[in-house]
């Protein structure tokens, strides 16, 4: 999804807990690798997460140094995660 945003001309800042993954994405598709989640949220209008589990989403969105703490008021946040077998709504 992030690669598609880049190809459509959007400014994309990539952050991954594995810095090498973010750098590899940027090398292949473009965009900018952010050193931290707060850096990735600087001066953006929208954030899209693609994480393995709901617990990961909660941590990134609501945890210390997370989206809720650093994201601009009025911005759009879209959180996606894989389906967990024991997930509940």
Biopython code that builds the backbone (N, CA, C, O; Angstrom):
import numpy as np
from Bio.PDB.StructureBuilder import StructureBuilder

atoms = [
    (1, "UNK", "N", (0.826, -1.188, 0.000)),
    (1, "UNK", "CA", (0.000, 0.000, 0.000)),
    (1, "UNK", "C", (0.871, 1.253, 0.000)),
    (1, "UNK", "O", (0.595, 2.198, -0.739)),
    (2, "UNK", "N", (1.905, 1.268, 0.809)),
    (2, "UNK", "CA", (2.784, 2.444, 0.856)),
    (2, "UNK", "C", (3.450, 2.681, -0.491)),
    (2, "UNK", "O", (3.608, 3.827, -0.912)),
    (3, "UNK", "N", (3.838, 1.612, -1.168)),
    (3, "UNK", "CA", (4.458, 1.756, -2.490)),
    (3, "UNK", "C", (3.484, 2.402, -3.466)),
    (3, "UNK", "O", (3.889, 3.206, -4.305)),
    (4, "UNK", "N", (2.217, 2.059, -3.363)),
    (4, "UNK", "CA", (1.207, 2.656, -4.238)),
    (4, "UNK", "C", (1.070, 4.152, -3.957)),
    (4, "UNK", "O", (0.954, 4.949, -4.888)),
    (5, "UNK", "N", (1.082, 4.533, -2.686)),
    (5, "UNK", "CA", (1.016, 5.958, -2.346)),
    (5, "UNK", "C", (2.190, 6.712, -2.964)),
    (5, "UNK", "O", (2.010, 7.802, -3.508)),
    (6, "UNK", "N", (3.397, 6.135, -2.883)),
    (6, "UNK", "CA", (4.577, 6.764, -3.480)),
    (6, "UNK", "C", (4.380, 6.913, -4.979)),
    (6, "UNK", "O", (4.637, 7.979, -5.539)),
    (7, "UNK", "N", (3.922, 5.841, -5.635)),
    (7, "UNK", "CA", (3.770, 5.878, -7.095)),
    (7, "UNK", "C", (2.705, 6.874, -7.545)),
    (7, "UNK", "O", (2.726, 7.332, -8.687)),
    (8, "UNK", "N", (1.777, 7.211, -6.655)),
    (8, "UNK", "CA", (0.737, 8.203, -6.969)),
    (8, "UNK", "C", (1.179, 9.631, -6.648)),
    (8, "UNK", "O", (0.421, 10.580, -6.849)),
    (9, "UNK", "N", (2.398, 9.777, -6.152)),
    (9, "UNK", "CA", (2.928, 11.112, -5.911)),
    (9, "UNK", "C", (2.757, 11.647, -4.501)),
    (9, "UNK", "O", (3.082, 12.806, -4.241)),
    (10, "UNK", "N", (2.252, 10.826, -3.582)),
    (10, "UNK", "CA", (2.128, 11.277, -2.200)),
    (10, "UNK", "C", (3.495, 11.266, -1.529)),
    (10, "UNK", "O", (4.347, 10.436, -1.846)),
    (11, "UNK", "N", (3.693, 12.196, -0.599)),
    (11, "UNK", "CA", (4.918, 12.198, 0.201)),
    (11, "UNK", "C", (4.738, 11.149, 1.291)),
    (11, "UNK", "O", (3.833, 11.259, 2.118)),
    (12, "UNK", "N", (5.591, 10.138, 1.297)),
    (12, "UNK", "CA", (5.461, 9.019, 2.220)),
    (12, "UNK", "C", (6.670, 8.975, 3.146)),
    (12, "UNK", "O", (7.817, 8.975, 2.699)),
    (13, "UNK", "N", (6.388, 8.937, 4.442)),
    (13, "UNK", "CA", (7.431, 8.730, 5.446)),
    (13, "UNK", "C", (7.211, 7.334, 6.022)),
    (13, "UNK", "O", (6.122, 7.016, 6.500)),
    (14, "UNK", "N", (8.237, 6.516, 5.973)),
    (14, "UNK", "CA", (8.140, 5.120, 6.382)),
    (14, "UNK", "C", (8.847, 4.931, 7.709)),
    (14, "UNK", "O", (9.955, 5.423, 7.920)),
    (15, "UNK", "N", (8.177, 4.202, 8.607)),
    (15, "UNK", "CA", (8.833, 3.810, 9.860)),
    (15, "UNK", "C", (8.547, 2.339, 10.097)),
    (15, "UNK", "O", (7.426, 1.872, 9.898)),
    (16, "UNK", "N", (9.558, 1.625, 10.519)),
    (16, "UNK", "CA", (9.432, 0.214, 10.870)),
    (16, "UNK", "C", (10.298, -0.009, 12.094)),
    (16, "UNK", "O", (11.351, 0.615, 12.231)),
    (17, "UNK", "N", (9.867, -0.894, 12.988)),
    (17, "UNK", "CA", (10.691, -1.189, 14.168)),
    (17, "UNK", "C", (12.034, -1.784, 13.748)),
    (17, "UNK", "O", (13.006, -1.744, 14.502)),
    (18, "UNK", "N", (12.073, -2.330, 12.546)),
    (18, "UNK", "CA", (13.328, -2.827, 11.967)),
    (18, "UNK", "C", (13.794, -1.779, 10.957)),
    (18, "UNK", "O", (13.312, -1.736, 9.825)),
    (19, "UNK", "N", (14.721, -0.951, 11.373)),
    (19, "UNK", "CA", (15.172, 0.171, 10.539)),
    (19, "UNK", "C", (15.591, -0.281, 9.138)),
    (19, "UNK", "O", (15.332, 0.417, 8.157)),
    (20, "UNK", "N", (16.231, -1.434, 9.043)),
    (20, "UNK", "CA", (16.684, -1.928, 7.741)),
    (20, "UNK", "C", (15.508, -2.149, 6.788)),
    (20, "UNK", "O", (15.655, -1.965, 5.580)),
    (21, "UNK", "N", (14.351, -2.536, 7.310)),
    (21, "UNK", "CA", (13.171, -2.745, 6.461)),
    (21, "UNK", "C", (12.691, -1.419, 5.872)),
    (21, "UNK", "O", (12.326, -1.355, 4.698)),
    (22, "UNK", "N", (12.691, -0.366, 6.684)),
    (22, "UNK", "CA", (12.282, 0.956, 6.195)),
    (22, "UNK", "C", (13.264, 1.463, 5.147)),
    (22, "UNK", "O", (12.850, 2.003, 4.121)),
    (23, "UNK", "N", (14.540, 1.297, 5.391)),
    (23, "UNK", "CA", (15.565, 1.741, 4.440)),
    (23, "UNK", "C", (15.444, 0.959, 3.131)),
    (23, "UNK", "O", (15.563, 1.542, 2.053)),
    (24, "UNK", "N", (15.212, -0.348, 3.213)),
    (24, "UNK", "CA", (15.057, -1.160, 2.006)),
    (24, "UNK", "C", (13.837, -0.715, 1.205)),
    (24, "UNK", "O", (13.887, -0.667, -0.024)),
    (25, "UNK", "N", (12.740, -0.389, 1.892)),
    (25, "UNK", "CA", (11.547, 0.102, 1.204)),
    (25, "UNK", "C", (11.873, 1.384, 0.444)),
    (25, "UNK", "O", (11.561, 1.510, -0.741)),
    (26, "UNK", "N", (12.496, 2.325, 1.129)),
    (26, "UNK", "CA", (12.821, 3.615, 0.517)),
    (26, "UNK", "C", (13.775, 3.430, -0.658)),
    (26, "UNK", "O", (13.611, 4.075, -1.694)),
    (27, "UNK", "N", (14.758, 2.568, -0.511)),
    (27, "UNK", "CA", (15.697, 2.310, -1.608)),
    (27, "UNK", "C", (14.983, 1.754, -2.832)),
    (27, "UNK", "O", (15.350, 2.074, -3.963)),
    (28, "UNK", "N", (13.977, 0.934, -2.620)),
    (28, "UNK", "CA", (13.284, 0.289, -3.732)),
    (28, "UNK", "C", (12.151, 1.125, -4.319)),
    (28, "UNK", "O", (12.000, 1.201, -5.538)),
    (29, "UNK", "N", (11.345, 1.758, -3.444)),
    (29, "UNK", "CA", (10.139, 2.445, -3.901)),
    (29, "UNK", "C", (10.208, 3.976, -3.826)),
    (29, "UNK", "O", (9.532, 4.669, -4.586)),
    (30, "UNK", "N", (11.015, 4.489, -2.920)),
    (30, "UNK", "CA", (11.057, 5.926, -2.695)),
    (30, "UNK", "C", (10.453, 6.271, -1.350)),
    (30, "UNK", "O", (10.144, 5.386, -0.553)),
    (31, "UNK", "N", (10.287, 7.541, -1.104)),
    (31, "UNK", "CA", (9.810, 7.995, 0.194)),
    (31, "UNK", "C", (10.978, 8.367, 1.083)),
    (31, "UNK", "O", (12.111, 8.511, 0.622)),
    (32, "UNK", "N", (10.689, 8.517, 2.347)),
    (32, "UNK", "CA", (11.693, 8.893, 3.336)),
    (32, "UNK", "C", (11.598, 7.944, 4.520)),
    (32, "UNK", "O", (10.500, 7.661, 4.999)),
    (33, "UNK", "N", (12.730, 7.453, 4.996)),
    (33, "UNK", "CA", (12.751, 6.596, 6.180)),
    (33, "UNK", "C", (12.836, 7.473, 7.423)),
    (33, "UNK", "O", (13.778, 8.252, 7.568)),
    (34, "UNK", "N", (11.870, 7.353, 8.312)),
    (34, "UNK", "CA", (11.867, 8.104, 9.568)),
    (34, "UNK", "C", (12.622, 7.313, 10.626)),
    (34, "UNK", "O", (12.512, 6.088, 10.690)),
    (35, "UNK", "N", (13.383, 8.010, 11.451)),
    (35, "UNK", "CA", (14.179, 7.355, 12.498)),
    (35, "UNK", "C", (13.324, 6.852, 13.657)),
    (35, "UNK", "O", (13.713, 5.922, 14.363)),
    (36, "UNK", "N", (12.144, 7.475, 13.852)),
    (36, "UNK", "CA", (11.279, 7.083, 14.962)),
    (36, "UNK", "C", (9.830, 7.328, 14.566)),
    (36, "UNK", "O", (9.556, 8.019, 13.584)),
    (37, "UNK", "N", (8.914, 6.767, 15.323)),
    (37, "UNK", "CA", (7.502, 7.004, 15.049)),
    (37, "UNK", "C", (7.148, 8.483, 15.187)),
    (37, "UNK", "O", (6.468, 9.015, 14.310)),
    (38, "UNK", "N", (7.578, 9.174, 16.253)),
    (38, "UNK", "CA", (7.290, 10.612, 16.312)),
    (38, "UNK", "C", (7.824, 11.383, 15.098)),
    (38, "UNK", "O", (7.169, 12.307, 14.616)),
    (39, "UNK", "N", (9.008, 11.008, 14.604)),
    (39, "UNK", "CA", (9.555, 11.663, 13.401)),
    (39, "UNK", "C", (8.672, 11.394, 12.181)),
    (39, "UNK", "O", (8.481, 12.275, 11.342)),
    (40, "UNK", "N", (8.141, 10.186, 12.087)),
    (40, "UNK", "CA", (7.285, 9.833, 10.953)),
    (40, "UNK", "C", (5.986, 10.629, 10.964)),
    (40, "UNK", "O", (5.379, 10.843, 9.914)),
    (41, "UNK", "N", (5.561, 11.063, 12.131)),
    (41, "UNK", "CA", (4.288, 11.769, 12.272)),
    (41, "UNK", "C", (4.424, 13.276, 12.127)),
    (41, "UNK", "O", (3.423, 13.991, 12.176)),
    (42, "UNK", "N", (5.631, 13.765, 11.953)),
    (42, "UNK", "CA", (5.876, 15.203, 11.852)),
    (42, "UNK", "C", (5.341, 15.738, 10.528)),
    (42, "UNK", "O", (5.734, 15.277, 9.456)),
    (43, "UNK", "N", (4.443, 16.712, 10.612)),
    (43, "UNK", "CA", (3.901, 17.408, 9.447)),
    (43, "UNK", "C", (3.242, 16.485, 8.431)),
    (43, "UNK", "O", (3.463, 16.628, 7.228)),
    (44, "UNK", "N", (2.429, 15.532, 8.909)),
    (44, "UNK", "CA", (1.655, 14.679, 8.001)),
    (44, "UNK", "C", (0.167, 14.861, 8.289)),
    (44, "UNK", "O", (-0.225, 15.206, 9.404)),
    (45, "UNK", "N", (-0.648, 14.623, 7.273)),
    (45, "UNK", "CA", (-2.095, 14.755, 7.394)),
    (45, "UNK", "C", (-2.786, 13.426, 7.644)),
    (45, "UNK", "O", (-3.928, 13.393, 8.104)),
    (46, "UNK", "N", (-2.096, 12.328, 7.341)),
    (46, "UNK", "CA", (-2.690, 11.007, 7.498)),
    (46, "UNK", "C", (-1.609, 10.012, 7.885)),
    (46, "UNK", "O", (-0.443, 10.159, 7.520)),
    (47, "UNK", "N", (-2.023, 8.996, 8.631)),
    (47, "UNK", "CA", (-1.128, 7.908, 8.988)),
    (47, "UNK", "C", (-1.862, 6.602, 8.707)),
    (47, "UNK", "O", (-3.036, 6.448, 9.043)),
    (48, "UNK", "N", (-1.149, 5.663, 8.086)),
    (48, "UNK", "CA", (-1.702, 4.346, 7.801)),
    (48, "UNK", "C", (-0.749, 3.336, 8.421)),
    (48, "UNK", "O", (0.448, 3.345, 8.136)),
    (49, "UNK", "N", (-1.282, 2.470, 9.265)),
    (49, "UNK", "CA", (-0.459, 1.411, 9.848)),
    (49, "UNK", "C", (-0.869, 0.082, 9.242)),
    (49, "UNK", "O", (-2.042, -0.134, 8.936)),
    (50, "UNK", "N", (0.093, -0.802, 9.071)),
    (50, "UNK", "CA", (-0.145, -2.177, 8.629)),
    (50, "UNK", "C", (0.695, -3.061, 9.537)),
    (50, "UNK", "O", (1.889, -3.257, 9.312)),
    (51, "UNK", "N", (0.051, -3.587, 10.559)),
    (51, "UNK", "CA", (0.754, -4.304, 11.614)),
    (51, "UNK", "C", (0.212, -5.720, 11.763)),
    (51, "UNK", "O", (-0.906, -6.001, 11.332)),
    (52, "UNK", "N", (0.990, -6.614, 12.368)),
    (52, "UNK", "CA", (0.578, -8.014, 12.446)),
    (52, "UNK", "C", (-0.645, -8.290, 13.334)),
    (52, "UNK", "O", (-1.476, -9.129, 12.987)),
    (53, "UNK", "N", (-0.763, -7.603, 14.462)),
    (53, "UNK", "CA", (-1.830, -7.938, 15.411)),
    (53, "UNK", "C", (-2.533, -6.697, 15.943)),
    (53, "UNK", "O", (-2.021, -5.582, 15.839)),
    (54, "UNK", "N", (-3.705, -6.908, 16.512)),
    (54, "UNK", "CA", (-4.424, -5.816, 17.163)),
    (54, "UNK", "C", (-3.635, -5.237, 18.323)),
    (54, "UNK", "O", (-3.685, -4.032, 18.572)),
    (55, "UNK", "N", (-2.907, -6.089, 19.034)),
    (55, "UNK", "CA", (-2.078, -5.608, 20.149)),
    (55, "UNK", "C", (-1.005, -4.649, 19.629)),
    (55, "UNK", "O", (-0.704, -3.643, 20.271)),
    (56, "UNK", "N", (-0.435, -4.962, 18.475)),
    (56, "UNK", "CA", (0.560, -4.068, 17.872)),
    (56, "UNK", "C", (-0.078, -2.733, 17.501)),
    (56, "UNK", "O", (0.520, -1.676, 17.706)),
    (57, "UNK", "N", (-1.287, -2.783, 16.957)),
    (57, "UNK", "CA", (-1.998, -1.555, 16.598)),
    (57, "UNK", "C", (-2.238, -0.706, 17.840)),
    (57, "UNK", "O", (-1.982, 0.498, 17.823)),
    (58, "UNK", "N", (-2.725, -1.319, 18.917)),
    (58, "UNK", "CA", (-2.968, -0.564, 20.157)),
    (58, "UNK", "C", (-1.692, 0.076, 20.679)),
    (58, "UNK", "O", (-1.704, 1.226, 21.119)),
    (59, "UNK", "N", (-0.586, -0.668, 20.631)),
    (59, "UNK", "CA", (0.690, -0.132, 21.106)),
    (59, "UNK", "C", (1.121, 1.080, 20.277)),
    (59, "UNK", "O", (1.514, 2.106, 20.832)),
    (60, "UNK", "N", (1.046, 0.961, 18.954)),
    (60, "UNK", "CA", (1.488, 2.042, 18.075)),
    (60, "UNK", "C", (0.540, 3.241, 18.160)),
    (60, "UNK", "O", (0.985, 4.389, 18.166)),
    (61, "UNK", "N", (-0.746, 2.975, 18.226)),
    (61, "UNK", "CA", (-1.721, 4.070, 18.252)),
    (61, "UNK", "C", (-1.815, 4.744, 19.613)),
    (61, "UNK", "O", (-1.888, 5.970, 19.692)),
    (62, "UNK", "N", (-1.813, 3.957, 20.683)),
    (62, "UNK", "CA", (-2.115, 4.495, 22.011)),
    (62, "UNK", "C", (-0.962, 4.429, 22.998)),
    (62, "UNK", "O", (-1.053, 5.016, 24.076)),
    (63, "UNK", "N", (0.105, 3.744, 22.669)),
    (63, "UNK", "CA", (1.222, 3.580, 23.587)),
    (63, "UNK", "C", (2.100, 4.815, 23.698)),
    (63, "UNK", "O", (1.884, 5.826, 23.029)),
    (64, "UNK", "N", (3.101, 4.700, 24.567)),
    (64, "UNK", "CA", (4.063, 5.796, 24.757)),
    (64, "UNK", "C", (4.735, 6.120, 23.432)),
    (64, "UNK", "O", (5.144, 5.218, 22.702)),
    (65, "UNK", "N", (4.850, 7.408, 23.123)),
    (65, "UNK", "CA", (5.428, 7.891, 21.865)),
    (65, "UNK", "C", (4.641, 7.412, 20.648)),
    (65, "UNK", "O", (5.187, 7.316, 19.549)),
    (66, "UNK", "N", (3.367, 7.115, 20.845)),
    (66, "UNK", "CA", (2.543, 6.606, 19.765)),
    (66, "UNK", "C", (1.829, 7.694, 18.986)),
    (66, "UNK", "O", (2.052, 8.888, 19.184)),
    (67, "UNK", "N", (0.962, 7.240, 18.093)),
    (67, "UNK", "CA", (0.232, 8.135, 17.209)),
    (67, "UNK", "C", (-0.605, 9.134, 17.998)),
    (67, "UNK", "O", (-0.578, 10.327, 17.699)),
    (68, "UNK", "N", (-1.345, 8.669, 18.998)),
    (68, "UNK", "CA", (-2.217, 9.569, 19.763)),
    (68, "UNK", "C", (-1.436, 10.695, 20.425)),
    (68, "UNK", "O", (-1.953, 11.800, 20.588)),
    (69, "UNK", "N", (-0.212, 10.425, 20.800)),
    (69, "UNK", "CA", (0.614, 11.422, 21.484)),
    (69, "UNK", "C", (1.236, 12.443, 20.517)),
    (69, "UNK", "O", (1.450, 13.595, 20.896)),
    (70, "UNK", "N", (1.521, 12.041, 19.300)),
    (70, "UNK", "CA", (2.307, 12.897, 18.403)),
    (70, "UNK", "C", (1.616, 13.328, 17.113)),
    (70, "UNK", "O", (2.147, 14.165, 16.383)),
    (71, "UNK", "N", (0.466, 12.782, 16.827)),
    (71, "UNK", "CA", (-0.203, 13.069, 15.557)),
    (71, "UNK", "C", (-0.977, 14.373, 15.635)),
    (71, "UNK", "O", (-1.504, 14.729, 16.689)),
    (72, "UNK", "N", (-1.042, 15.079, 14.526)),
    (72, "UNK", "CA", (-1.735, 16.365, 14.461)),
    (72, "UNK", "C", (-3.231, 16.196, 14.688)),
    (72, "UNK", "O", (-3.853, 15.263, 14.180)),
    (73, "UNK", "N", (-3.787, 17.107, 15.453)),
    (73, "UNK", "CA", (-5.229, 17.118, 15.689)),
    (73, "UNK", "C", (-5.934, 17.306, 14.345)),
    (73, "UNK", "O", (-5.557, 18.166, 13.550)),
    (74, "UNK", "N", (-6.954, 16.493, 14.106)),
    (74, "UNK", "CA", (-7.712, 16.585, 12.871)),
    (74, "UNK", "C", (-7.170, 15.726, 11.745)),
    (74, "UNK", "O", (-7.761, 15.684, 10.666)),
    (75, "UNK", "N", (-6.063, 15.042, 11.970)),
    (75, "UNK", "CA", (-5.504, 14.167, 10.947)),
    (75, "UNK", "C", (-6.291, 12.869, 10.845)),
    (75, "UNK", "O", (-7.115, 12.563, 11.707)),
    (76, "UNK", "N", (-6.037, 12.125, 9.810)),
    (76, "UNK", "CA", (-6.713, 10.856, 9.569)),
    (76, "UNK", "C", (-5.766, 9.719, 9.919)),
    (76, "UNK", "O", (-4.621, 9.694, 9.470)),
    (77, "UNK", "N", (-6.250, 8.777, 10.724)),
    (77, "UNK", "CA", (-5.462, 7.598, 11.082)),
    (77, "UNK", "C", (-6.221, 6.351, 10.643)),
    (77, "UNK", "O", (-7.382, 6.161, 11.004)),
    (78, "UNK", "N", (-5.557, 5.506, 9.865)),
    (78, "UNK", "CA", (-6.136, 4.253, 9.392)),
    (78, "UNK", "C", (-5.247, 3.134, 9.918)),
    (78, "UNK", "O", (-4.050, 3.097, 9.631)),
    (79, "UNK", "N", (-5.830, 2.228, 10.684)),
    (79, "UNK", "CA", (-5.069, 1.138, 11.287)),
    (79, "UNK", "C", (-5.520, -0.191, 10.697)),
    (79, "UNK", "O", (-6.704, -0.527, 10.717)),
    (80, "UNK", "N", (-4.562, -0.935, 10.176)),
    (80, "UNK", "CA", (-4.847, -2.261, 9.630)),
    (80, "UNK", "C", (-3.978, -3.268, 10.349)),
    (80, "UNK", "O", (-2.846, -2.977, 10.735)),
    (81, "UNK", "N", (-4.525, -4.454, 10.523)),
    (81, "UNK", "CA", (-3.714, -5.535, 11.079)),
    (81, "UNK", "C", (-4.196, -6.861, 10.530)),
    (81, "UNK", "O", (-5.317, -6.971, 10.032)),
    (82, "UNK", "N", (-3.338, -7.872, 10.626)),
    (82, "UNK", "CA", (-3.695, -9.206, 10.177)),
    (82, "UNK", "C", (-4.797, -9.776, 11.047)),
    (82, "UNK", "O", (-5.029, -9.307, 12.162)),
    (83, "UNK", "N", (-5.463, -10.771, 10.542)),
    (83, "UNK", "CA", (-6.537, -11.405, 11.309)),
    (83, "UNK", "C", (-5.940, -12.364, 12.323)),
    (83, "UNK", "O", (-5.190, -13.277, 11.979)),
    (84, "UNK", "N", (-6.282, -12.139, 13.554)),
    (84, "UNK", "CA", (-5.844, -13.035, 14.627)),
    (84, "UNK", "C", (-6.953, -14.038, 14.855)),
    (84, "UNK", "O", (-8.130, -13.677, 14.831)),
    (85, "UNK", "N", (-6.600, -15.280, 15.075)),
    (85, "UNK", "CA", (-7.587, -16.308, 15.258)),
    (85, "UNK", "C", (-8.475, -16.039, 16.473)),
    (85, "UNK", "O", (-9.668, -16.344, 16.453)),
    (86, "UNK", "N", (-7.899, -15.474, 17.518)),
    (86, "UNK", "CA", (-8.680, -15.211, 18.735)),
    (86, "UNK", "C", (-9.056, -13.733, 18.868)),
    (86, "UNK", "O", (-9.386, -13.276, 19.963)),
    (87, "UNK", "N", (-9.009, -13.001, 17.789)),
    (87, "UNK", "CA", (-9.315, -11.560, 17.831)),
    (87, "UNK", "C", (-10.798, -11.348, 18.118)),
    (87, "UNK", "O", (-11.651, -12.124, 17.687)),
    (88, "UNK", "N", (-11.080, -10.286, 18.848)),
    (88, "UNK", "CA", (-12.463, -9.907, 19.084)),
    (88, "UNK", "C", (-12.609, -8.420, 18.814)),
    (88, "UNK", "O", (-11.641, -7.664, 18.891)),
    (89, "UNK", "N", (-13.812, -8.016, 18.501)),
    (89, "UNK", "CA", (-14.063, -6.608, 18.183)),
    (89, "UNK", "C", (-14.165, -5.789, 19.434)),
    (89, "UNK", "O", (-14.374, -4.578, 19.363)),
]
sb = StructureBuilder()
sb.init_structure("model")
sb.init_model(0)
sb.init_chain("A")
sb.init_seg("    ")
for serial, (resi, resn, name, xyz) in enumerate(atoms, 1):
    if name == "N":
        sb.init_residue(resn, " ", resi, " ")
    sb.init_atom(name, np.array(xyz, "f"), 0.0, 1.0, " ", f" {name:<3s}", serial, name[0])
structure = sb.get_structure()
